[in-house]
Amino acid sequence: MKNRLRVLRAEREWSQADLAERLEVSRQSVNAIETGKYDPSLPLAFKLARLFETTIEAIFSDEK
Amino acid sequence: MICKTSNPAVRRYLRRLLGTMLLYAASLAVAIVVFVHFRPTGVPAYALAVLPAIALIGVLVVFGLYLAEEKDEFQRLIGVQSMLCGIGGTLAVTTVWGFLESFVHAPHMNPIHDFAIFWVFVGISLPVLQARYK
């Protein structure tokens, strides 16, 4: 699954560690999601959407 | 999972693991001393023989508690996958060894080693899995 996490994070000038702290997950988790190697659960996707004040669809897309 | 961690679930896991391992060492020492010097029989002998195993089973419970308490779903996934590698690796090794024992008279492997084999596979798979997601 593709995502815009890196872009959204860059817009706010957050490091992976900053985002991880806000999500209460490890930096490795943020990296795995960002690189598309791990798809987050629905609750974590909602948490991301709330954090970036957008929708899940605006962050993730199912195109390959 | 490293020793210097801010993750409370990992800290609790390491504390509990240390306690369980100390309990294992103590129960094993007691069992050895009692069996060597007092040669117990019957129910006390069975109970004493099982004591170190109960402490080792506690290690599995401790890992289960870690998985239940870990709030980071990705770290939970890594933990579960490493456990699956441990189970698969142990089954593979003991199955192969079982056939070797049956057909080519390989020396008998005490099932007590299964636990160590399991954790060796878990220990090997953890960094491999973590590297896979980098």
N, CA and C atoms of all chains as a GROMACS GRO file, in nm:
protein
  594
    1MET      N    1   0.083  -0.120   0.000
    1MET     CA    2   0.000   0.000   0.000
    1MET      C    3   0.087   0.126   0.000
    2LYS      N    4   0.056   0.221  -0.087
    2LYS     CA    5   0.134   0.344  -0.093
    2LYS      C    6   0.084   0.444   0.011
    3ASN      N    7   0.173   0.532   0.054
    3ASN     CA    8   0.128   0.634   0.149
    3ASN      C    9   0.207   0.763   0.131
    4ARG      N   10   0.152   0.870   0.188
    4ARG     CA   11   0.214   1.003   0.176
    4ARG      C   12   0.276   1.048   0.308
    5LEU      N   13   0.309   0.952   0.390
    5LEU     CA   14   0.359   0.986   0.524
    5LEU      C   15   0.484   1.072   0.520
    6ARG      N   16   0.577   1.034   0.432
    6ARG     CA   17   0.704   1.107   0.424
    6ARG      C   18   0.679   1.254   0.389
    7VAL      N   19   0.587   1.276   0.294
    7VAL     CA   20   0.555   1.413   0.251
    7VAL      C   21   0.489   1.490   0.364
    8LEU      N   22   0.389   1.426   0.427
    8LEU     CA   23   0.317   1.492   0.536
    8LEU      C   24   0.412   1.525   0.653
    9ARG      N   25   0.501   1.433   0.676
    9ARG     CA   26   0.598   1.452   0.785
    9ARG      C   27   0.694   1.568   0.750
   10ALA      N   28   0.739   1.569   0.624
   10ALA     CA   29   0.833   1.674   0.580
   10ALA      C   30   0.768   1.812   0.587
   11GLU      N   31   0.638   1.818   0.552
   11GLU     CA   32   0.567   1.946   0.558
   11GLU      C   33   0.570   2.006   0.698
   12ARG      N   34   0.571   1.919   0.796
   12ARG     CA   35   0.571   1.965   0.937
   12ARG      C   36   0.712   1.967   0.997
   13GLU      N   37   0.808   1.927   0.914
   13GLU     CA   38   0.948   1.920   0.957
   13GLU      C   39   0.965   1.828   1.078
   14TRP      N   40   0.894   1.717   1.073
   14TRP     CA   41   0.905   1.617   1.180
   14TRP      C   42   1.002   1.507   1.134
   15SER      N   43   1.082   1.461   1.226
   15SER     CA   44   1.166   1.344   1.196
   15SER      C   45   1.079   1.219   1.220
   16GLN      N   46   1.131   1.104   1.179
   16GLN     CA   47   1.058   0.979   1.207
   16GLN      C   48   1.040   0.961   1.357
   17ALA      N   49   1.143   1.001   1.432
   17ALA     CA   50   1.136   0.988   1.579
   17ALA      C   51   1.027   1.078   1.636
   18ASP      N   52   1.013   1.199   1.580
   18ASP     CA   53   0.908   1.292   1.626
   18ASP      C   54   0.770   1.231   1.604
   19LEU      N   55   0.751   1.177   1.483
   19LEU     CA   56   0.621   1.116   1.451
   19LEU      C   57   0.596   0.994   1.541
   20ALA      N   58   0.701   0.915   1.561
   20ALA     CA   59   0.687   0.796   1.646
   20ALA      C   60   0.644   0.834   1.787
   21GLU      N   61   0.703   0.942   1.838
   21GLU     CA   62   0.669   0.988   1.973
   21GLU      C   63   0.522   1.030   1.980
   22ARG      N   64   0.478   1.102   1.876
   22ARG     CA   65   0.338   1.148   1.874
   22ARG      C   66   0.240   1.030   1.862
   23LEU      N   67   0.283   0.926   1.791
   23LEU     CA   68   0.195   0.809   1.771
   23LEU      C   69   0.208   0.707   1.885
   24GLU      N   70   0.310   0.727   1.969
   24GLU     CA   71   0.342   0.632   2.078
   24GLU      C   72   0.380   0.495   2.023
   25VAL      N   73   0.460   0.497   1.917
   25VAL     CA   74   0.514   0.373   1.860
   25VAL      C   75   0.666   0.392   1.844
   26SER      N   76   0.735   0.287   1.800
   26SER     CA   77   0.879   0.298   1.782
   26SER      C   78   0.911   0.364   1.647
   27ARG      N   79   1.033   0.417   1.636
   27ARG     CA   80   1.075   0.478   1.510
   27ARG      C   81   1.078   0.373   1.398
   28GLN      N   82   1.114   0.249   1.435
   28GLN     CA   83   1.116   0.140   1.337
   28GLN      C   84   0.976   0.120   1.277
   29SER      N   85   0.874   0.135   1.362
   29SER     CA   86   0.736   0.117   1.315
   29SER      C   87   0.701   0.223   1.212
   30VAL      N   88   0.739   0.348   1.242
   30VAL     CA   89   0.712   0.458   1.148
   30VAL      C   90   0.784   0.433   1.016
   31ASN      N   91   0.909   0.389   1.026
   31ASN     CA   92   0.988   0.362   0.906
   31ASN      C   93   0.924   0.249   0.823
   32ALA      N   94   0.879   0.144   0.891
   32ALA     CA   95   0.818   0.030   0.822
   32ALA      C   96   0.689   0.072   0.751
   33ILE      N   97   0.612   0.160   0.815
   33ILE     CA   98   0.486   0.207   0.753
   33ILE      C   99   0.520   0.298   0.635
   34GLU      N  100   0.613   0.390   0.660
   34GLU     CA  101   0.649   0.489   0.558
   34GLU      C  102   0.704   0.424   0.430
   35THR      N  103   0.782   0.319   0.447
   35THR     CA  104   0.841   0.252   0.330
   35THR      C  105   0.745   0.150   0.267
   36GLY      N  106   0.624   0.140   0.323
   36GLY     CA  107   0.524   0.050   0.267
   36GLY      C  108   0.547  -0.097   0.298
   37LYS      N  109   0.638  -0.124   0.392
   37LYS     CA  110   0.665  -0.264   0.426
   37LYS      C  111   0.568  -0.317   0.530
   38TYR      N  112   0.501  -0.228   0.598
   38TYR     CA  113   0.401  -0.269   0.697
   38TYR      C  114   0.279  -0.179   0.685
   39ASP      N  115   0.163  -0.242   0.671
   39ASP     CA  116   0.037  -0.166   0.666
   39ASP      C  117  -0.021  -0.158   0.806
   40PRO      N  118  -0.045  -0.036   0.854
   40PRO     CA  119  -0.095  -0.023   0.992
   40PRO      C  120  -0.238  -0.073   1.006
   41SER      N  121  -0.273  -0.102   1.130
   41SER     CA  122  -0.411  -0.142   1.159
   41SER      C  123  -0.503  -0.020   1.140
   42LEU      N  124  -0.632  -0.045   1.138
   42LEU     CA  125  -0.728   0.065   1.123
   42LEU      C  126  -0.716   0.167   1.237
   43PRO      N  127  -0.707   0.124   1.364
   43PRO     CA  128  -0.692   0.223   1.472
   43PRO      C  129  -0.569   0.312   1.454
   44LEU      N  130  -0.456   0.253   1.412
   44LEU     CA  131  -0.334   0.333   1.394
   44LEU      C  132  -0.348   0.425   1.272
   45ALA      N  133  -0.416   0.377   1.169
   45ALA     CA  134  -0.440   0.461   1.050
   45ALA      C  135  -0.527   0.582   1.088
   46PHE      N  136  -0.628   0.559   1.171
   46PHE     CA  137  -0.714   0.669   1.218
   46PHE      C  138  -0.632   0.768   1.302
   47LYS      N  139  -0.543   0.713   1.384
   47LYS     CA  140  -0.458   0.798   1.468
   47LYS      C  141  -0.370   0.889   1.381
   48LEU      N  142  -0.316   0.829   1.274
   48LEU     CA  143  -0.233   0.905   1.180
   48LEU      C  144  -0.316   1.015   1.113
   49ALA      N  145  -0.435   0.977   1.072
   49ALA     CA  146  -0.522   1.073   1.004
   49ALA      C  147  -0.557   1.189   1.096
   50ARG      N  148  -0.587   1.158   1.221
   50ARG     CA  149  -0.620   1.264   1.319
   50ARG      C  150  -0.499   1.354   1.341
   51LEU      N  151  -0.382   1.293   1.352
   51LEU     CA  152  -0.259   1.368   1.378
   51LEU      C  153  -0.230   1.466   1.265
   52PHE      N  154  -0.251   1.421   1.140
   52PHE     CA  155  -0.224   1.507   1.025
   52PHE      C  156  -0.348   1.585   0.981
   53GLU      N  157  -0.454   1.574   1.061
   53GLU     CA  158  -0.580   1.646   1.035
   53GLU      C  159  -0.629   1.626   0.892
   54THR      N  160  -0.634   1.501   0.854
   54THR     CA  161  -0.682   1.466   0.720
   54THR      C  162  -0.756   1.332   0.726
   55THR      N  163  -0.783   1.274   0.611
   55THR     CA  164  -0.853   1.145   0.609
   55THR      C  165  -0.754   1.032   0.583
   56ILE      N  166  -0.797   0.911   0.614
   56ILE     CA  167  -0.710   0.795   0.589
   56ILE      C  168  -0.680   0.784   0.439
   57GLU      N  169  -0.785   0.809   0.358
   57GLU     CA  170  -0.767   0.799   0.212
   57GLU      C  171  -0.665   0.901   0.159
   58ALA      N  172  -0.652   1.015   0.229
   58ALA     CA  173  -0.556   1.117   0.185
   58ALA      C  174  -0.412   1.075   0.219
   59ILE      N  175  -0.399   0.980   0.310
   59ILE     CA  176  -0.264   0.934   0.348
   59ILE      C  177  -0.229   0.804   0.273
   60PHE      N  178  -0.326   0.712   0.271
   60PHE     CA  179  -0.299   0.581   0.210
   60PHE      C  180  -0.378   0.561   0.083
   61SER      N  181  -0.315   0.493  -0.013
   61SER     CA  182  -0.390   0.453  -0.132
   61SER      C  183  -0.353   0.308  -0.164
   62ASP      N  184  -0.449   0.235  -0.221
   62ASP     CA  185  -0.422   0.093  -0.244
   62ASP      C  186  -0.360   0.065  -0.380
   63GLU      N  187  -0.318   0.172  -0.450
   63GLU     CA  188  -0.250   0.148  -0.580
   63GLU      C  189  -0.111   0.092  -0.552
   64LYS      N  190  -0.064   0.010  -0.650
   64LYS     CA  191   0.066  -0.056  -0.628
   64LYS      C  192   0.181   0.023  -0.688
   65MET      N  193   1.469  -0.539   2.098
   65MET     CA  194   1.455  -0.520   2.241
   65MET      C  195   1.591  -0.505   2.307
   66ILE      N  196   1.619  -0.388   2.352
   66ILE     CA  197   1.748  -0.366   2.415
   66ILE      C  198   1.728  -0.331   2.562
   67CYS      N  199   1.836  -0.335   2.638
   67CYS     CA  200   1.826  -0.312   2.781
   67CYS      C  201   1.789  -0.168   2.814
   68LYS      N  202   1.856  -0.071   2.742
   68LYS     CA  203   1.825   0.069   2.768
   68LYS      C  204   1.709   0.107   2.678
   69THR      N  205   1.588   0.097   2.730
   69THR     CA  206   1.471   0.125   2.650
   69THR      C  207   1.373   0.209   2.728
   70SER      N  208   1.299   0.293   2.653
   70SER     CA  209   1.197   0.375   2.720
   70SER      C  210   1.061   0.307   2.711
   71ASN      N  211   1.056   0.193   2.641
   71ASN     CA  212   0.931   0.121   2.625
   71ASN      C  213   0.896   0.047   2.755
   72PRO      N  214   0.786   0.089   2.822
   72PRO     CA  215   0.753   0.026   2.952
   72PRO      C  216   0.724  -0.124   2.940
   73ALA      N  217   0.666  -0.166   2.827
   73ALA     CA  218   0.636  -0.310   2.810
   73ALA      C  219   0.765  -0.391   2.804
   74VAL      N  220   0.866  -0.337   2.735
   74VAL     CA  221   0.995  -0.406   2.725
   74VAL      C  222   1.065  -0.408   2.862
   75ARG      N  223   1.054  -0.294   2.934
   75ARG     CA  224   1.117  -0.289   3.068
   75ARG      C  225   1.056  -0.394   3.161
   76ARG      N  226   0.922  -0.403   3.157
   76ARG     CA  227   0.854  -0.504   3.241
   76ARG      C  228   0.894  -0.645   3.198
   77TYR      N  229   0.903  -0.666   3.065
   77TYR     CA  230   0.942  -0.796   3.012
   77TYR      C  231   1.080  -0.836   3.063
   78LEU      N  232   1.176  -0.742   3.057
   78LEU     CA  233   1.312  -0.773   3.100
   78LEU      C  234   1.319  -0.799   3.251
   79ARG      N  235   1.242  -0.722   3.328
   79ARG     CA  236   1.237  -0.743   3.474
   79ARG      C  237   1.183  -0.881   3.506
   80ARG      N  238   1.070  -0.915   3.441
   80ARG     CA  239   1.007  -1.046   3.466
   80ARG      C  240   1.098  -1.160   3.418
   81LEU      N  241   1.162  -1.139   3.304
   81LEU     CA  242   1.252  -1.243   3.250
   81LEU      C  243   1.366  -1.271   3.347
   82LEU      N  244   1.422  -1.163   3.402
   82LEU     CA  245   1.531  -1.179   3.499
   82LEU      C  246   1.482  -1.258   3.620
   83GLY      N  247   1.363  -1.222   3.670
   83GLY     CA  248   1.306  -1.292   3.786
   83GLY      C  249   1.284  -1.440   3.756
   84THR      N  250   1.230  -1.469   3.638
   84THR     CA  251   1.201  -1.608   3.602
   84THR      C  252   1.330  -1.688   3.585
   85MET      N  253   1.432  -1.625   3.526
   85MET     CA  254   1.559  -1.696   3.507
   85MET      C  255   1.628  -1.723   3.641
   86LEU      N  256   1.617  -1.627   3.734
   86LEU     CA  257   1.673  -1.649   3.868
   86LEU      C  258   1.600  -1.763   3.937
   87LEU      N  259   1.467  -1.764   3.919
   87LEU     CA  260   1.385  -1.872   3.977
   87LEU      C  261   1.425  -2.008   3.918
   88TYR      N  262   1.451  -2.008   3.786
   88TYR     CA  263   1.493  -2.130   3.718
   88TYR      C  264   1.628  -2.179   3.774
   89ALA      N  265   1.723  -2.087   3.784
   89ALA     CA  266   1.856  -2.123   3.834
   89ALA      C  267   1.846  -2.178   3.977
   90ALA      N  268   1.764  -2.112   4.060
   90ALA     CA  269   1.750  -2.155   4.199
   90ALA      C  270   1.683  -2.292   4.207
   91SER      N  271   1.575  -2.311   4.129
   91SER     CA  272   1.502  -2.440   4.135
   91SER      C  273   1.588  -2.554   4.079
   92LEU      N  274   1.667  -2.524   3.977
   92LEU     CA  275   1.756  -2.626   3.921
   92LEU      C  276   1.864  -2.665   4.023
   93ALA      N  277   1.921  -2.564   4.090
   93ALA     CA  278   2.024  -2.590   4.191
   93ALA      C  279   1.966  -2.674   4.305
   94VAL      N  280   1.846  -2.638   4.350
   94VAL     CA  281   1.781  -2.713   4.459
   94VAL      C  282   1.756  -2.857   4.415
   95ALA      N  283   1.703  -2.875   4.293
   95ALA     CA  284   1.674  -3.010   4.243
   95ALA      C  285   1.801  -3.095   4.236
   96ILE      N  286   1.909  -3.037   4.185
   96ILE     CA  287   2.036  -3.112   4.174
   96ILE      C  288   2.087  -3.152   4.312
   97VAL      N  289   2.091  -3.056   4.404
   97VAL     CA  290   2.143  -3.083   4.539
   97VAL      C  291   2.060  -3.190   4.609
   98VAL      N  292   1.927  -3.176   4.603
   98VAL     CA  293   1.839  -3.272   4.672
   98VAL      C  294   1.852  -3.411   4.610
   99PHE      N  295   1.855  -3.419   4.474
   99PHE     CA  296   1.863  -3.551   4.410
   99PHE      C  297   1.998  -3.618   4.437
  100VAL      N  298   2.105  -3.538   4.442
  100VAL     CA  299   2.238  -3.595   4.466
  100VAL      C  300   2.253  -3.641   4.612
  101HIS      N  301   2.205  -3.559   4.705
  101HIS     CA  302   2.231  -3.588   4.847
  101HIS      C  303   2.120  -3.667   4.916
  102PHE      N  304   1.995  -3.651   4.873
  102PHE     CA  305   1.885  -3.714   4.947
  102PHE      C  306   1.809  -3.820   4.869
  103ARG      N  307   1.832  -3.830   4.739
  103ARG     CA  308   1.769  -3.930   4.653
  103ARG      C  309   1.620  -3.948   4.683
  104PRO      N  310   1.541  -3.844   4.661
  104PRO     CA  311   1.398  -3.855   4.691
  104PRO      C  312   1.328  -3.954   4.598
  105THR      N  313   1.216  -4.007   4.640
  105THR     CA  314   1.138  -4.100   4.557
  105THR      C  315   0.990  -4.058   4.560
  106GLY      N  316   0.912  -4.122   4.474
  106GLY     CA  317   0.768  -4.099   4.474
  106GLY      C  318   0.728  -3.958   4.435
  107VAL      N  319   0.618  -3.913   4.493
  107VAL     CA  320   0.561  -3.782   4.457
  107VAL      C  321   0.661  -3.667   4.479
  108PRO      N  322   0.735  -3.662   4.592
  108PRO     CA  323   0.831  -3.551   4.610
  108PRO      C  324   0.936  -3.547   4.499
  109ALA      N  325   0.978  -3.666   4.453
  109ALA     CA  326   1.078  -3.671   4.345
  109ALA      C  327   1.021  -3.613   4.215
  110TYR      N  328   0.896  -3.651   4.184
  110TYR     CA  329   0.832  -3.598   4.062
  110TYR      C  330   0.815  -3.447   4.071
  111ALA      N  331   0.768  -3.402   4.189
  111ALA     CA  332   0.744  -3.258   4.208
  111ALA      C  333   0.875  -3.180   4.194
  112LEU      N  334   0.980  -3.232   4.252
  112LEU     CA  335   1.110  -3.164   4.247
  112LEU      C  336   1.167  -3.164   4.105
  113ALA      N  337   1.147  -3.275   4.034
  113ALA     CA  338   1.198  -3.286   3.897
  113ALA      C  339   1.129  -3.187   3.803
  114VAL      N  340   1.002  -3.160   3.831
  114VAL     CA  341   0.923  -3.072   3.744
  114VAL      C  342   0.948  -2.923   3.776
  115LEU      N  343   0.998  -2.896   3.896
  115LEU     CA  344   1.016  -2.757   3.942
  115LEU      C  345   1.093  -2.668   3.844
  116PRO      N  346   1.211  -2.710   3.794
  116PRO     CA  347   1.283  -2.622   3.698
  116PRO      C  348   1.205  -2.602   3.568
  117ALA      N  349   1.129  -2.704   3.528
  117ALA     CA  350   1.050  -2.693   3.404
  117ALA      C  351   0.942  -2.587   3.419
  118ILE      N  352   0.881  -2.581   3.538
  118ILE     CA  353   0.776  -2.481   3.561
  118ILE      C  354   0.835  -2.340   3.548
  119ALA      N  355   0.956  -2.323   3.602
  119ALA     CA  356   1.021  -2.192   3.590
  119ALA      C  357   1.047  -2.158   3.444
  120LEU      N  358   1.088  -2.257   3.365
  120LEU     CA  359   1.114  -2.233   3.222
  120LEU      C  360   0.985  -2.200   3.146
  121ILE      N  361   0.878  -2.270   3.181
  121ILE     CA  362   0.749  -2.242   3.117
  121ILE      C  363   0.708  -2.097   3.149
  122GLY      N  364   0.750  -2.052   3.267
  122GLY     CA  365   0.725  -1.912   3.306
  122GLY      C  366   0.782  -1.814   3.206
  123VAL      N  367   0.892  -1.851   3.141
  123VAL     CA  368   0.953  -1.763   3.040
  123VAL      C  369   0.856  -1.741   2.923
  124LEU      N  370   0.785  -1.849   2.887
  124LEU     CA  371   0.685  -1.836   2.779
  124LEU      C  372   0.572  -1.743   2.822
  125VAL      N  373   0.531  -1.759   2.948
  125VAL     CA  374   0.424  -1.672   3.001
  125VAL      C  375   0.471  -1.527   3.000
  126VAL      N  376   0.596  -1.506   3.039
  126VAL     CA  377   0.652  -1.370   3.042
  126VAL      C  378   0.651  -1.309   2.901
  127PHE      N  379   0.687  -1.389   2.800
  127PHE     CA  380   0.686  -1.339   2.663
  127PHE      C  381   0.542  -1.312   2.618
  128GLY      N  382   0.451  -1.398   2.659
  128GLY     CA  383   0.309  -1.378   2.627
  128GLY      C  384   0.258  -1.248   2.688
  129LEU      N  385   0.298  -1.220   2.812
  129LEU     CA  386   0.257  -1.096   2.878
  129LEU      C  387   0.312  -0.975   2.803
  130TYR      N  388   0.438  -0.989   2.756
  130TYR     CA  389   0.498  -0.879   2.679
  130TYR      C  390   0.412  -0.850   2.555
  131LEU      N  391   0.376  -0.959   2.483
  131LEU     CA  392   0.296  -0.940   2.360
  131LEU      C  393   0.161  -0.875   2.393
  132ALA      N  394   0.104  -0.913   2.507
  132ALA     CA  395  -0.026  -0.857   2.546
  132ALA      C  396  -0.014  -0.710   2.586
  133GLU      N  397   0.101  -0.672   2.642
  133GLU     CA  398   0.117  -0.536   2.696
  133GLU      C  399   0.182  -0.440   2.597
  134GLU      N  400   0.246  -0.495   2.493
  134GLU     CA  401   0.314  -0.409   2.395
  134GLU      C  402   0.210  -0.329   2.317
  135LYS      N  403   0.220  -0.195   2.324
  135LYS     CA  404   0.120  -0.111   2.258
  135LYS      C  405   0.155  -0.085   2.112
  136ASP      N  406   0.282  -0.107   2.077
  136ASP     CA  407   0.326  -0.085   1.940
  136ASP      C  408   0.294  -0.210   1.857
  137GLU      N  409   0.194  -0.198   1.770
  137GLU     CA  410   0.147  -0.316   1.696
  137GLU      C  411   0.255  -0.376   1.605
  138PHE      N  412   0.343  -0.291   1.552
  138PHE     CA  413   0.450  -0.342   1.465
  138PHE      C  414   0.548  -0.427   1.544
  139GLN      N  415   0.584  -0.380   1.665
  139GLN     CA  416   0.675  -0.458   1.750
  139GLN      C  417   0.609  -0.590   1.792
  140ARG      N  418   0.478  -0.585   1.814
  140ARG     CA  419   0.402  -0.708   1.847
  140ARG      C  420   0.412  -0.807   1.731
  141LEU      N  421   0.397  -0.756   1.610
  141LEU     CA  422   0.406  -0.842   1.491
  141LEU      C  423   0.543  -0.909   1.482
  142ILE      N  424   0.647  -0.830   1.506
  142ILE     CA  425   0.784  -0.885   1.502
  142ILE      C  426   0.798  -0.994   1.609
  143GLY      N  427   0.744  -0.968   1.728
  143GLY     CA  428   0.751  -1.066   1.837
  143GLY      C  429   0.680  -1.196   1.802
  144VAL      N  430   0.560  -1.183   1.746
  144VAL     CA  431   0.482  -1.302   1.709
  144VAL      C  432   0.552  -1.379   1.597
  145GLN      N  433   0.604  -1.304   1.498
  145GLN     CA  434   0.674  -1.372   1.387
  145GLN      C  435   0.798  -1.445   1.436
  146SER      N  436   0.869  -1.386   1.532
  146SER     CA  437   0.990  -1.453   1.584
  146SER      C  438   0.952  -1.579   1.662
  147MET      N  439   0.838  -1.572   1.733
  147MET     CA  440   0.790  -1.692   1.804
  147MET      C  441   0.755  -1.802   1.704
  148LEU      N  442   0.692  -1.764   1.593
  148LEU     CA  443   0.657  -1.862   1.490
  148LEU      C  444   0.782  -1.924   1.430
  149CYS      N  445   0.886  -1.841   1.410
  149CYS     CA  446   1.014  -1.894   1.361
  149CYS      C  447   1.072  -1.992   1.462
  150GLY      N  448   1.058  -1.958   1.591
  150GLY     CA  449   1.107  -2.047   1.697
  150GLY      C  450   1.035  -2.180   1.696
  151ILE      N  451   0.903  -2.177   1.684
  151ILE     CA  452   0.823  -2.301   1.682
  151ILE      C  453   0.857  -2.383   1.557
  152GLY      N  454   0.860  -2.315   1.442
  152GLY     CA  455   0.890  -2.385   1.317
  152GLY      C  456   1.029  -2.445   1.317
  153GLY      N  457   1.127  -2.367   1.363
  153GLY     CA  458   1.265  -2.416   1.367
  153GLY      C  459   1.280  -2.535   1.460
  154THR      N  460   1.215  -2.528   1.576
  154THR     CA  461   1.224  -2.638   1.674
  154THR      C  462   1.160  -2.764   1.617
  155LEU      N  463   1.043  -2.748   1.557
  155LEU     CA  464   0.976  -2.865   1.496
  155LEU      C  465   1.062  -2.926   1.386
  156ALA      N  466   1.123  -2.839   1.305
  156ALA     CA  467   1.206  -2.889   1.195
  156ALA      C  468   1.325  -2.967   1.249
  157VAL      N  469   1.396  -2.908   1.344
  157VAL     CA  470   1.516  -2.973   1.398
  157VAL      C  471   1.480  -3.106   1.467
  158THR      N  472   1.376  -3.104   1.551
  158THR     CA  473   1.343  -3.226   1.626
  158THR      C  474   1.286  -3.335   1.534
  159THR      N  475   1.215  -3.293   1.429
  159THR     CA  476   1.162  -3.392   1.334
  159THR      C  477   1.276  -3.460   1.259
  160VAL      N  478   1.368  -3.377   1.207
  160VAL     CA  479   1.483  -3.432   1.135
  160VAL      C  480   1.562  -3.524   1.227
  161TRP      N  481   1.585  -3.476   1.351
  161TRP     CA  482   1.664  -3.556   1.446
  161TRP      C  483   1.592  -3.687   1.481
  162GLY      N  484   1.462  -3.680   1.491
  162GLY     CA  485   1.383  -3.800   1.521
  162GLY      C  486   1.401  -3.907   1.415
  163PHE      N  487   1.399  -3.865   1.288
  163PHE     CA  488   1.419  -3.962   1.180
  163PHE      C  489   1.562  -4.014   1.179
  164LEU      N  490   1.657  -3.926   1.212
  164LEU     CA  491   1.798  -3.970   1.220
  164LEU      C  492   1.813  -4.075   1.331
  165GLU      N  493   1.743  -4.052   1.442
  165GLU     CA  494   1.747  -4.150   1.552
  165GLU      C  495   1.687  -4.283   1.506
  166SER      N  496   1.576  -4.276   1.432
  166SER     CA  497   1.505  -4.397   1.390
  166SER      C  498   1.583  -4.478   1.288
  167PHE      N  499   1.643  -4.409   1.190
  167PHE     CA  500   1.702  -4.482   1.077
  167PHE      C  501   1.853  -4.502   1.082
  168VAL      N  502   1.924  -4.403   1.138
  168VAL     CA  503   2.071  -4.418   1.138
  168VAL      C  504   2.128  -4.418   1.279
  169HIS      N  505   2.038  -4.443   1.375
  169HIS     CA  506   2.081  -4.456   1.516
  169HIS      C  507   2.163  -4.338   1.566
  170ALA      N  508   2.119  -4.220   1.531
  170ALA     CA  509   2.182  -4.099   1.586
  170ALA      C  510   2.160  -4.100   1.737
  171PRO      N  511   2.249  -4.038   1.815
  171PRO     CA  512   2.230  -4.038   1.961
  171PRO      C  513   2.098  -3.972   2.000
  172HIS      N  514   2.037  -4.024   2.106
  172HIS     CA  515   1.908  -3.971   2.149
  172HIS      C  516   1.922  -3.828   2.198
  173MET      N  517   1.832  -3.742   2.150
  173MET     CA  518   1.833  -3.603   2.196
  173MET      C  519   1.724  -3.586   2.301
  174ASN      N  520   1.766  -3.547   2.420
  174ASN     CA  521   1.673  -3.525   2.530
  174ASN      C  522   1.580  -3.409   2.494
  175PRO      N  523   1.447  -3.427   2.507
  175PRO     CA  524   1.353  -3.319   2.473
  175PRO      C  525   1.374  -3.192   2.556
  176ILE      N  526   1.452  -3.204   2.663
  176ILE     CA  527   1.482  -3.087   2.745
  176ILE      C  528   1.554  -2.979   2.662
  177HIS      N  529   1.620  -3.023   2.551
  177HIS     CA  530   1.694  -2.928   2.467
  177HIS      C  531   1.600  -2.850   2.374
  178ASP      N  532   1.477  -2.897   2.359
  178ASP     CA  533   1.382  -2.829   2.268
  178ASP      C  534   1.365  -2.682   2.304
  179PHE      N  535   1.362  -2.657   2.434
  179PHE     CA  536   1.339  -2.520   2.481
  179PHE      C  537   1.453  -2.428   2.436
  180ALA      N  538   1.576  -2.479   2.451
  180ALA     CA  539   1.693  -2.399   2.409
  180ALA      C  540   1.692  -2.379   2.258
  181ILE      N  541   1.657  -2.486   2.184
  181ILE     CA  542   1.652  -2.477   2.037
  181ILE      C  543   1.551  -2.370   1.996
  182PHE      N  544   1.434  -2.372   2.063
  182PHE     CA  545   1.328  -2.274   2.035
  182PHE      C  546   1.382  -2.131   2.048
  183TRP      N  547   1.449  -2.103   2.161
  183TRP     CA  548   1.495  -1.965   2.185
  183TRP      C  549   1.612  -1.928   2.094
  184VAL      N  550   1.690  -2.027   2.052
  184VAL     CA  551   1.797  -1.998   1.955
  184VAL      C  552   1.733  -1.948   1.825
  185PHE      N  553   1.629  -2.017   1.779
  185PHE     CA  554   1.561  -1.975   1.656
  185PHE      C  555   1.493  -1.839   1.674
  186VAL      N  556   1.434  -1.817   1.792
  186VAL     CA  557   1.372  -1.685   1.818
  186VAL      C  558   1.481  -1.577   1.814
  187GLY      N  559   1.594  -1.606   1.879
  187GLY     CA  560   1.704  -1.509   1.886
  187GLY      C  561   1.764  -1.478   1.751
  188ILE      N  562   1.771  -1.579   1.664
  188ILE     CA  563   1.826  -1.557   1.529
  188ILE      C  564   1.726  -1.480   1.443
  189SER      N  565   1.599  -1.517   1.457
  189SER     CA  566   1.498  -1.458   1.368
  189SER      C  567   1.468  -1.311   1.401
  190LEU      N  568   1.479  -1.272   1.529
  190LEU     CA  569   1.445  -1.135   1.567
  190LEU      C  570   1.523  -1.029   1.487
  191PRO      N  571   1.658  -1.034   1.488
  191PRO     CA  572   1.730  -0.931   1.410
  191PRO      C  573   1.708  -0.944   1.259
  192VAL      N  574   1.687  -1.069   1.212
  192VAL     CA  575   1.662  -1.090   1.069
  192VAL      C  576   1.530  -1.022   1.029
  193LEU      N  577   1.427  -1.043   1.112
  193LEU     CA  578   1.297  -0.983   1.084
  193LEU      C  579   1.304  -0.831   1.092
  194GLN      N  580   1.376  -0.781   1.193
  194GLN     CA  581   1.389  -0.636   1.208
  194GLN      C  582   1.460  -0.576   1.086
  195ALA      N  583   1.562  -0.648   1.037
  195ALA     CA  584   1.635  -0.598   0.920
  195ALA      C  585   1.547  -0.601   0.795
  196ARG      N  586   1.457  -0.699   0.790
  196ARG     CA  587   1.368  -0.715   0.674
  196ARG      C  588   1.276  -0.594   0.657
  197TYR      N  589   1.239  -0.532   0.768
  197TYR     CA  590   1.145  -0.419   0.761
  197TYR      C  591   1.216  -0.284   0.754
  198LYS      N  592   1.350  -0.286   0.749
  198LYS     CA  593   1.423  -0.157   0.746
  198LYS      C  594   1.412  -0.090   0.611
   0.00000   0.00000   0.00000
